[in-house]
Amino acid sequence: MDGRRSSPSSSLCTTTTVVVFVALCLVGAWMMTSSTIFPLEITSNKKAAVKEQPARVNYGASEEAAAASGNSAEGVDRFGDTDNNDNAVPEEPNNTVPSEEEKFSENTVEKPVESSEEKAPPKEKEESKDTFDDANGKTEHSSAKEDGDSESGSGQSDGSKNGDEEEKSEEKKDDEQSDGERKDDQEEKAEGSGSKDTTDQPQIEETVDESGEKGQGAKSNEVFPDGAQSELLKESNTENGSFKTQDAESKNEKESQAASNSSDDETTYNWKLCNNNAGTDYIPCLDNEKAIKKLRTTKHYEHRERHCPVEPPTCVVPLPEGYKRPVEWPTSRDKVWYSNVPHTKLAEYKGHQNWVKVSGDHLLFPGGGTQFKNGALHYIDTIQQALPDIAWGKRSRVILDVGCGVASFGGYMFERDVLTMSFAPKDEHEAQVQFALERGIPAISAVMGTKRLPYPSRVFDVIHCARCRVPWHIEGGMLLLELNRLLRPGGYFVWSATPVYQKLPEDVEIWNAMSSLTKAMCWKMVNKTKDKLNQVGMAIYQKPMDNSCYEKRPENSPPLCKETDDADAAWNVPLQACMHKLPAGQSVRGSKWPETWPQRLEKTPYWIDDSHVGVYGKPGNEDFEADYAHWKRVVSKSYVNGMGIDWSKVRNVMDMRAVYGGFAAALRDQKVWVMNIVPTDSADTLPIIYERGLFGMYHDWCESFSTYPRTYDLLHADHLFSKLKKRCKLLPVFAEVDRILRPEGKLIVRDNAETINELQGMVKSLQWEVRMTYTKGNEGLLCVQKSMWRPKEIEASM
């Protein structure tokens, strides 16, 4: 009985066990099937395991190395004219940055299978990208595509914010993928986000509203937040996942081919060393032997004037043997490397006057000159004592030194806060201007011959001549009348020469002639004194402030210039033996003396008001102020702190296309001087630059500049090259840039993207280092460093 009852019970247990087991199997199978049918829904705005890439900002290796040493940096400022609003700018990275960009906006993330869960609707409009740097100078992408992204800190999109606990669970599962799966996924996504521009030209766009302020989504300085959530980037236009579209494939291939063709063009530059008698000191417009031989006469120093080749040279000037990095300022004022300027004739000829001496590997400059053997500083102070009203560094700020020699006078004038434009011809005083520039003293090669000097009228506070060997009194005083054109009304002419203090027959004859000429020009001799220490004398004359003296002259000699004669016209204009009338009216330039230095630097010139239209289209005074504010911002945020430039190694600077001198004014706190060039086809704003207590000259960049090779540490070109392309070929212009820039010198170019690309090809063909490229829209910035040595194939071309 008991046995019969136990059998059904045992069978029931067995049946129950089987049923439970089968049920568990079914549940397990169902769960496995469910995870396959319903995959993870990607709603986060981050991509998995995507490497951080810079948003089209490229930096050179040395830039990164400089930053790695602890130099945090800021990036470039806006590229538009001064009437644009501020834009965010990239900073210099402290780590190695890939040279190409991955634009994730080209392809978007797609969900593999639609989930039964309701997904967040895609956004209708996508905002553009921007770049920022973190505190360490590391360049990252910033996406302003989701409103409120950067405020949340998590980097999640609106869709991810609306997600439920199931999405969190799915994200956790996604994190459990194998490393291999993550790598494959990353590679697929990287391929699907093909760069829109495959050239070296970067492209950064920025979201800016009408008021110039960035959108809310751009508030964060980080593009990809830290952590696992930073690995996904949501695109809300279309959803293609890791699959590329035909449009993207075709577009990328066409751009790749175009870039390849462009790259091929870059390799076509065939640079060769210049082969001429001037060798390492070649100045194309002053060493044109073919043109000089054809001159009918050299009576007026025509052979020392500019004679530019019909076809500008495209060769590169060789380096002197043993060339070294120049000595830094202020040490360079007193000594330079002999190997950089290997000339000894001047030391032999002028050594007894303390011009220059050779000492081992150096050339020494004791600070003397023909008229100040015992030092320039004593001579400068003697002038101040003879005429206290000259007030060096206050009333008198910008002066012209004629026949400067090695420019010790101008070099020591820096101690009195005076800026000196020195010039001398390229003559038997071998390399005198090259010595000056190697020392870090401003100077150009020029001569008083048959043409006007390349400066506007009425701009120099003082003009100085110490035994400058210029025959002022001959031919109706034509050369002295040129100084009269340049001298500011009320300005001084300091003449230190033997006719002032010697009684030899020739000296007496010249003195009498000069006395008659200066009186006829209405110049008043305010002092005649002697420097007992140097055993020399000087006469100081002052130009009148108005026309009253001109009108009272018994004879019209020298004659007044015709009313149609433009006193500011100075580029290749022949000299005339006449005087221009002085300005009449309180609002005319030259009718008042400028503000004292340094107030004049920032003050809008009194003749610039809202009745004048500025270069950028605003009323003149507003234009001036906006330009200055713009360059102060650019220089402080970008040039000084954002490019890794060691400004202690920068002394000689040129602004190749200055407007109001704002760039030079913004560098006031640096130990540099800036040669402001106003191109001959640009608005004539050079008088404004002088009014500010700065200096510069006119020049046509389709021709060679009147300076020696290797004389500038930094060249700055703001929208110059794109304008030049309309008039002349760009390659010879770049060859000129290479000629005047020192090895390891910097070139900063702000221009349109097309011109930046073209220049990059030339730069790379000479193996210069591209330190940074940046574009925004069609505007771009390029910062490059000239290589210390020529490529071997160029050196072998001689």
Secondary structure, 3 states (H helix, E strand, C coil): CHHHHHHHHHHHHHHHHHHHHHHHHHHHHHHHHHHHHCCCCCCCCECCCCCCCCCCCEECHHHHHHHHCCCCCCCCCCCCCCCCCCCCCCCCCCCCCCCCCCCCCCCCCCCCCCCCCCCCCCCCCCCCEEEEECCCCCEEEEECCCCCHHHHCCCCCHHHHCCCHHHHHHHHHHHCCCHHHHHHHHHHHHHHCCCCCCCCCCCECCCECCCCCECHHHCCCCCCCCCHHHHCECCCCCCCCCCCCHHHHHHHHHHHHHHHHHHHHHCCCCCCECCCCCHHHCCCCCCCHHHHHCCCCCCCCHHHCCCCCCCCCCCECCCCCCCCCCCCCCHHHCEEEHHHCCCCHHHHHHHHHCCCEEECCEEECCCCCCCCCCCHHHHHHHHHHHCHHHCECCCECEEEEECCCCCHHHHHHHHHCCEEEEEECCCCCCCHHHHHHHCCCCEEECCCCCECCCCCCCCEEEEEEECCCCCCCCHHHHHHHHHHHHEEEEEEEEEECHHHHCCCHHHHHHHHHHHHHHHHCCCEEEEEEEECCCCEEEEEEECCCCCHHHHHCCCCCCCECCCCCCCCCCCCCECCCCECCCCCCCCCCCCCCCCCCCHHHHCCCCCCCCCCECCCCCEHHHHHHHHHHHHHHHHHHHHCCCCCCCHHHCCEEEECCCCCCHHHHHCCCCCCEEEEEEECCCCCCHHHHHHCCCCEEEECCCCCCCCCCCCEEEEEEECCHHHHCCCCCHHHHHHHHHHHEEEEEEEEEEEEHHHHHHHHHHHHHCCCEEEEEEEECCEEEEEEECCCCCCHHHHCCC
